[in-house]
């Protein structure tokens, strides 16, 4: 009887071992297939987009909607980014109170065309978010002035009202500052982020210009980092904090509004320049490099863009950037610095 019991026990153990081996090899096979699929998908992606030779498009014109759409199309369009039912967050530069058409803020007509395009591509939720230097860019009286009240069927989010509970605390990989940042969940959770900065100069020596990279200073909340010039960010170093913010999450696409540019004492007191360009692309360093070169500056003398390039955020070598549109040398301007 004891022998029978032993045989039964050994038999059960044997069955369990065989079942365990079957499950192990089955899982290994599935993992191998998943790995092969991931490799295939990565190969497919790398063949369609070359991050070492990013595309930056330049479109010229005075018509805001037409020139914006042309630049986006020339840069490859948004169809690969925007999926059906996507949540898209658009981040303009509304750092000050100004009327549309000014050299200080992103013109609402550029943003309106982007909203139109992403909705055509199936975006379900469109958010326009900003955390300006002071105040609320989306207060009704200010929206009448900056024209954003003309944009319908979108959500407007004043980032400066968000507290720590509304944010993730994140430290950038290979951080330059060595610090963590409180980044709004609404920004991090969006399927697609599109940055829409202004083509303008900035008085700070580490900035020189305020374009795609610098535009992310409006992402952390003034409630956490202080109003004015967000002293809590500046205390980490201007160029260093700009780079870390872009390492945490850089925009998926960038559209610089340069129909009316701004020179001189930026970011709040720029003198208007009729520059008549929209510059677009997915790599913010490459887009900024083309834009600042158009403005007449040298990337080696624009500290935050140079640091971003050195830190691998994007490409600043003009010989490696595929510029679609007019030749830079033929249209280059000379924006005055402060």
C-alpha positions as CSV (number, residue, x, y, z in Angstrom):
1,X,0.0,0.0,0.0
2,X,2.9,2.3,0.9
3,X,4.5,1.5,-2.5
4,X,1.3,2.5,-4.3
5,X,1.2,5.8,-2.5
6,X,4.8,6.5,-3.3
7,X,4.2,5.7,-7.0
8,X,1.2,8.1,-7.0
9,X,3.2,10.8,-5.4
10,X,6.1,10.3,-7.9
11,X,3.6,10.3,-10.7
12,X,2.0,13.6,-9.6
13,X,5.5,15.2,-9.2
14,X,6.4,14.0,-12.7
15,X,3.3,15.4,-14.3
16,X,3.9,18.8,-12.5
17,X,7.5,18.9,-13.7
18,X,6.4,18.1,-17.3
19,X,3.7,20.8,-17.1
20,X,6.2,23.3,-15.7
21,X,8.7,22.6,-18.5
22,X,6.0,23.0,-21.1
23,X,4.9,26.4,-19.7
24,X,8.6,27.5,-19.5
25,X,9.3,26.7,-23.1
26,X,5.9,28.1,-24.2
27,X,6.7,31.5,-22.5
28,X,10.2,31.5,-23.9
29,X,8.8,31.0,-27.4
30,X,6.3,33.9,-26.9
31,X,9.0,36.2,-25.5
32,X,11.2,35.3,-28.5
33,X,8.4,36.2,-30.9
34,X,7.7,39.4,-29.0
35,X,11.4,40.3,-29.2
36,X,11.4,39.6,-32.9
37,X,8.3,41.7,-33.4
38,X,9.9,44.6,-31.4
39,X,13.1,44.4,-33.4
40,X,11.1,44.3,-36.7
41,X,9.0,47.3,-35.5
42,X,12.2,49.2,-34.5
43,X,13.8,48.5,-37.9
44,X,10.7,49.7,-39.6
45,X,10.7,52.9,-37.6
46,X,14.4,53.6,-38.2
47,X,14.0,53.2,-41.9
48,X,11.2,55.8,-42.1
49,X,12.8,58.4,-39.8
50,X,16.4,59.2,-39.3
51,X,17.0,60.9,-36.0
52,X,20.6,61.7,-37.0
53,X,19.4,63.6,-40.0
54,X,16.1,65.3,-38.9
55,X,13.9,67.1,-41.3
56,X,13.1,70.8,-40.6
57,X,10.7,72.6,-42.9
58,X,10.5,76.3,-43.7
59,X,7.4,77.8,-45.2
60,X,7.2,81.5,-46.2
61,X,4.1,83.7,-46.3
62,X,1.8,86.1,-44.5
63,X,-1.3,83.9,-44.4
64,X,-1.1,82.2,-41.0
65,X,-3.2,79.1,-41.7
66,X,-1.8,78.4,-45.2
67,X,1.8,78.9,-44.2
68,X,1.4,76.8,-41.0
69,X,-0.1,73.9,-42.9
70,X,2.5,74.1,-45.6
71,X,5.4,73.9,-43.1
72,X,3.8,71.0,-41.3
73,X,3.2,69.1,-44.5
74,X,6.8,69.8,-45.7
75,X,8.1,68.4,-42.4
76,X,6.3,65.1,-43.0
77,X,2.9,66.0,-41.5
78,X,1.3,64.8,-38.3
79,X,-0.5,61.6,-39.6
80,X,2.1,59.3,-38.1
81,X,1.7,61.0,-34.7
82,X,-2.1,61.5,-34.4
83,X,-4.1,58.4,-34.1
84,X,-7.9,58.1,-33.8
85,X,-9.1,59.2,-30.4
86,X,-5.7,60.7,-29.5
87,X,-5.3,63.3,-26.7
88,X,-3.2,66.1,-28.1
89,X,-1.7,68.8,-25.9
90,X,-0.6,72.0,-27.7
91,X,1.8,74.3,-25.8
92,X,2.0,77.8,-27.2
93,X,4.1,80.7,-25.9
94,X,1.8,83.1,-24.1
95,X,4.3,84.4,-21.6
96,X,2.9,87.9,-21.5
97,X,-0.3,89.8,-22.1
98,X,-0.3,91.0,-25.7
99,X,-2.6,91.4,-28.7
100,X,-2.5,88.8,-31.4
101,X,-0.1,89.8,-34.2
102,X,2.4,90.9,-31.6
103,X,6.1,89.8,-31.5
104,X,5.7,88.5,-27.9
105,X,3.1,85.6,-28.0
106,X,2.3,82.8,-30.4
107,X,-0.5,83.9,-32.7
108,X,-3.8,82.1,-32.2
109,X,-4.2,81.7,-35.9
110,X,-1.2,79.3,-36.0
111,X,-2.6,77.3,-33.1
112,X,-6.1,77.3,-34.7
113,X,-4.7,75.7,-37.9
114,X,-2.9,73.0,-35.8
115,X,-6.1,72.3,-34.0
116,X,-7.9,71.9,-37.3
117,X,-5.2,69.5,-38.6
118,X,-5.2,67.3,-35.6
119,X,-9.0,67.1,-35.6
120,X,-8.9,66.1,-39.2
121,X,-6.6,63.3,-38.3
122,X,-9.0,62.0,-35.6
123,X,-7.8,63.5,-32.4
124,X,-10.6,63.2,-29.8
125,X,-9.3,65.6,-27.1
126,X,-7.3,68.7,-27.8
127,X,-5.8,70.7,-24.9
128,X,-4.1,74.1,-25.1
129,X,-2.0,74.5,-22.0
130,X,0.3,77.2,-20.8
131,X,2.0,78.4,-17.5
132,X,3.0,81.9,-18.3
133,X,5.4,84.1,-16.4
134,X,2.5,85.9,-14.7
135,X,-1.3,85.5,-14.5
136,X,-3.6,83.3,-16.5
137,X,-3.3,83.4,-20.3
138,X,-6.8,82.0,-20.6
139,X,-8.7,84.5,-18.4
140,X,-11.6,85.7,-20.5
141,X,-10.4,89.3,-20.8
142,X,-6.9,88.2,-21.8
143,X,-8.3,85.7,-24.4
144,X,-10.2,88.5,-26.1
145,X,-6.9,90.3,-26.4
146,X,-4.7,87.4,-27.6
147,X,-7.4,86.0,-29.8
148,X,-7.5,82.5,-28.3
149,X,-11.2,82.9,-27.6
150,X,-11.7,82.3,-31.3
151,X,-10.5,78.7,-30.9
152,X,-13.5,76.5,-30.2
153,X,-14.0,72.9,-29.0
154,X,-10.7,72.6,-27.1
155,X,-9.8,72.6,-23.4
156,X,-7.8,75.5,-22.0
157,X,-5.6,74.6,-19.1
158,X,-3.9,77.2,-16.9
159,X,-0.8,75.3,-15.7
160,X,-0.1,77.9,-13.1
161,X,-3.1,76.7,-11.1
162,X,-1.8,73.1,-10.8
163,X,-0.3,71.9,-7.5
164,X,2.0,69.0,-6.6
165,X,-0.9,66.6,-6.5
166,X,-1.5,67.4,-10.2
167,X,2.1,66.6,-11.1
168,X,4.5,63.7,-11.4
169,X,7.9,64.2,-9.7
170,X,10.4,63.2,-12.3
171,X,14.2,63.3,-12.6
172,X,15.6,63.3,-16.1
173,X,17.7,60.4,-17.2
174,X,21.3,61.6,-17.2
175,X,20.1,64.8,-15.5
176,X,22.2,68.0,-16.0
177,X,20.8,69.7,-12.9
178,X,20.7,66.6,-10.7
179,X,17.2,67.7,-9.6
180,X,13.7,66.3,-9.9
181,X,10.9,68.4,-11.5
182,X,7.2,68.5,-10.8
183,X,5.7,68.0,-14.3
184,X,1.9,68.3,-14.9
185,X,0.2,64.9,-15.4
186,X,-1.9,66.4,-18.1
187,X,1.4,67.1,-20.1
188,X,3.0,63.7,-19.4
189,X,-0.2,61.7,-20.1
190,X,-1.0,63.3,-23.4
191,X,-0.6,61.0,-26.4
192,X,1.0,63.8,-28.4
193,X,2.6,67.1,-27.4
194,X,3.0,69.9,-30.0
195,X,5.1,72.9,-29.1
196,X,4.2,76.2,-30.8
197,X,6.7,78.8,-29.7
198,X,7.3,82.3,-31.0
199,X,10.4,83.3,-33.1
200,X,12.0,85.8,-30.7
201,X,15.0,86.9,-28.8
202,X,15.6,86.7,-25.0
203,X,17.6,89.0,-22.8
204,X,19.2,86.2,-20.7
205,X,22.8,85.3,-21.9
206,X,22.1,81.6,-21.5
207,X,19.0,81.9,-23.6
208,X,19.6,84.4,-26.4
209,X,16.5,83.1,-28.2
210,X,13.2,81.8,-26.9
211,X,12.1,79.0,-29.3
212,X,11.1,75.3,-29.0
213,X,13.4,74.2,-26.2
214,X,12.9,77.3,-24.1
215,X,9.1,77.1,-24.6
216,X,9.1,74.2,-22.0
217,X,9.6,76.8,-19.2
218,X,5.9,77.2,-19.4
219,X,5.3,73.6,-18.5
220,X,6.1,73.6,-14.7
221,X,3.6,75.4,-12.6
222,X,4.1,78.9,-11.3
223,X,2.2,77.7,-8.2
224,X,5.2,75.4,-7.4
225,X,8.1,77.3,-9.0
226,X,7.0,80.9,-8.4
227,X,5.5,83.5,-10.6
228,X,7.7,86.2,-12.3
229,X,10.5,84.4,-13.9
230,X,9.9,81.1,-12.1
231,X,12.8,81.6,-9.7
232,X,12.5,77.9,-8.7
233,X,13.6,76.9,-12.1
234,X,16.2,79.6,-12.7
235,X,17.9,78.6,-9.4
236,X,18.8,75.3,-11.0
237,X,20.5,77.1,-13.9
238,X,18.7,78.4,-17.0
239,X,20.3,76.3,-19.7
240,X,20.5,73.3,-17.4
241,X,16.9,73.3,-16.4
242,X,15.8,73.9,-20.1
243,X,17.7,70.8,-21.1
244,X,16.4,68.6,-18.3
245,X,12.8,69.6,-19.0
246,X,13.3,68.5,-22.6
247,X,15.0,65.3,-21.5
248,X,11.9,64.5,-19.4
249,X,9.6,65.0,-22.3
250,X,10.3,67.0,-25.3
251,X,7.5,67.9,-27.7
252,X,6.7,65.3,-30.4
253,X,6.5,68.1,-32.9
254,X,7.4,71.8,-33.0
255,X,5.9,74.7,-35.0
256,X,7.6,78.0,-34.6
257,X,5.4,81.0,-35.3
258,X,7.6,83.5,-37.2
259,X,5.1,85.4,-39.3
260,X,5.9,88.3,-37.0
261,X,9.1,87.7,-35.1
262,X,10.6,89.6,-32.2
263,X,14.0,91.1,-31.7
264,X,15.7,93.1,-29.0
265,X,14.5,93.1,-25.3
266,X,12.6,89.8,-25.1
267,X,10.8,87.9,-24.0
268,X,8.3,90.6,-23.0
269,X,9.4,93.7,-24.8
270,X,10.4,92.5,-28.3
271,X,10.4,94.8,-31.3
272,X,8.4,93.3,-34.2
273,X,10.1,91.9,-37.3
274,X,8.1,91.0,-40.3
275,X,9.9,87.7,-40.9
276,X,7.0,85.8,-42.6
277,X,8.1,82.2,-41.8
278,X,6.8,79.1,-40.1
279,X,9.5,76.6,-39.2
280,X,8.5,73.0,-38.3
281,X,9.9,69.7,-37.4
282,X,10.1,66.9,-34.8
283,X,13.6,67.5,-33.4
284,X,13.4,70.7,-31.2
285,X,17.2,71.2,-31.3
286,X,17.2,71.0,-35.1
287,X,14.2,73.2,-35.4
288,X,15.8,75.8,-33.1
289,X,19.1,75.6,-34.9
290,X,17.4,76.4,-38.2
291,X,15.4,79.1,-36.6
292,X,18.2,80.9,-34.8
293,X,20.4,80.6,-37.9
294,X,17.6,82.3,-39.9
295,X,17.6,85.0,-37.2
296,X,21.3,85.6,-37.9
297,X,22.7,83.8,-34.8
298,X,25.4,81.1,-34.4
299,X,24.3,78.0,-32.5
300,X,27.7,77.8,-30.8
301,X,26.8,81.1,-29.1
302,X,23.4,80.1,-27.9
303,X,24.2,78.2,-24.7
304,X,21.0,76.3,-24.1
305,X,20.7,75.0,-27.6
306,X,24.4,74.0,-27.7
307,X,24.0,72.2,-24.3
308,X,20.9,70.4,-25.5
309,X,22.8,69.2,-28.6
310,X,25.8,68.1,-26.5
311,X,23.5,66.2,-24.1
312,X,21.9,64.3,-27.0
313,X,18.5,66.0,-27.0
314,X,18.7,66.6,-30.7
315,X,20.9,67.6,-33.6
316,X,22.5,71.1,-34.0
317,X,24.8,70.3,-36.9
318,X,23.3,72.1,-39.9
319,X,25.1,69.8,-42.3
320,X,23.1,66.9,-40.8
321,X,19.7,68.6,-40.8
322,X,17.5,68.1,-43.9
323,X,16.1,71.5,-44.6
324,X,13.0,71.4,-46.8
325,X,12.1,74.8,-48.3
326,X,14.1,77.8,-49.3
327,X,17.9,77.9,-48.7
328,X,18.8,79.5,-45.4
329,X,21.4,81.7,-47.0
330,X,18.9,83.2,-49.3
331,X,16.4,84.2,-46.6
332,X,18.5,84.8,-43.5
333,X,17.8,87.9,-41.5
334,X,19.7,89.8,-38.8
335,X,17.6,90.0,-35.6
336,X,19.0,92.4,-33.0
337,X,19.9,91.0,-29.6
338,X,19.2,92.9,-26.4
